[in-house]
Amino acid sequence: MVLMKISYKLQAHNIAYYDSVWADEVLPLIKEYGFNLRGVWRNIVGTAGEYLELWEFDSMAEFETNWTRFMKDPRLLAAFQKTGPVVIDEQIALFEPLHTDRI
C-alpha cells in the first residue's frame, strides 16, 4: 500500500470557486478512474484555506500507471487551467507503511 498526501492553500476569496471546479470537474474524473481517495479536509481552525487530500494505492506500480494516465487526461488538464492559478504552496508526498511487526 502507498498513501499520497497532497496539501495546498487557497486565499479565502478563491475557496468557493475552487470547491465548485473540484466538485463539478475533478471529482467525477477521480470516480471514473476508480481511485481510492480517502478524503479531503479543509482547515477550520488555524491557517485559513488550507486543504489536505489523502489517496490510497495498492502499490507503487498502480500509482505510477494510473496517476500518470490521470495527469494526462485533457479534462483534468482543463480543470487545472482553472484551479492552478488559485492554488498556493502545493506539496505532494508518498508514504509507504512501516512494518510494525519489526518495531
N, C-alpha and C positions, 0 to 999 in steps of 0.2 A: 504494500500500500504506500502511496505517496500523497501527501497533502500539499496543496498550494495555497499560500496566503497572499492575497492582494490587498494592499492598503493604499488609500489616497484621500485627498481632501478636496472640498469644494468651498468656494465662498458662498455665504448664506443666500445671496440673491440668485445663485445658479442651481440650488438644490431642487426646486420644483421642476425646472426644465430637464435637468439630468435624470431625475427619477422617472419622468414621463418617457423620455427616449429609452431608458434602460428597460422599463416595463413593457413598452409597446414594440420595441425593435430587437433588443438584445436578449431578453428573457425567452421569447419564443424560439430563437435560434439555439439557445442553451438546451431547451427541452427537445428540439428537433434533433440535435446531435447526441442526445441521451447522456449528457454529462451529469455527474453527481455533485451538484452544487449544494454543499452542506448548509449554506445560509449566507445572508448578507446582513450586516449590522451597521447602524449609524449611531455615532456617539451622541448621547443625550445629556451627559454631564462632562465638562472639560472642553476640549478643542471642538468648536462648532464645525459642522460639516465634515467630520472625519468618518470614513467608511472602512469596513473590513469585510472581505469576502473569503470564504473557505471552500475549497474544492477538493474532492477526493478522487484519486485514480487508483486502479488496481496495481499498476506498475509504471515504471519509467517508460517502458515501451509504449504502453497505452497513452500516457501523457504525450510523448513525443509525436506519435502518429496522429492522434485525434486533435491535439491542441494546434499542431501545425496546419492541419486541414481547416480548422475553425478560424484561425488567424488569417487565412487566405480567402475566406468566404466574402464575396463582394458586398453582401448585405451587411455583414459585420463591419467591413471597412467603411461603408456609407454611414453607419451609426457612429463609428469612431470620428468621422469628419465633424459630427455634431457635438459629441461629448468630449473629444480630445482637448479642445481649446479651454474647457472649463475645469478640467482635472488638474490638480496641483500635487506634486510630490508623490507620484505613483511608485510603489515598491512592490516587487514580486519576489516571493521566496518559496522554495520547495523544501519539504521536510520528509524525512524517512523515519519510521519508528525505531526506537531503541529496543533491543531485545532484553526486556525486563527480567527474563529468567536468568540472566547472567549478572544482574546487579545485586 
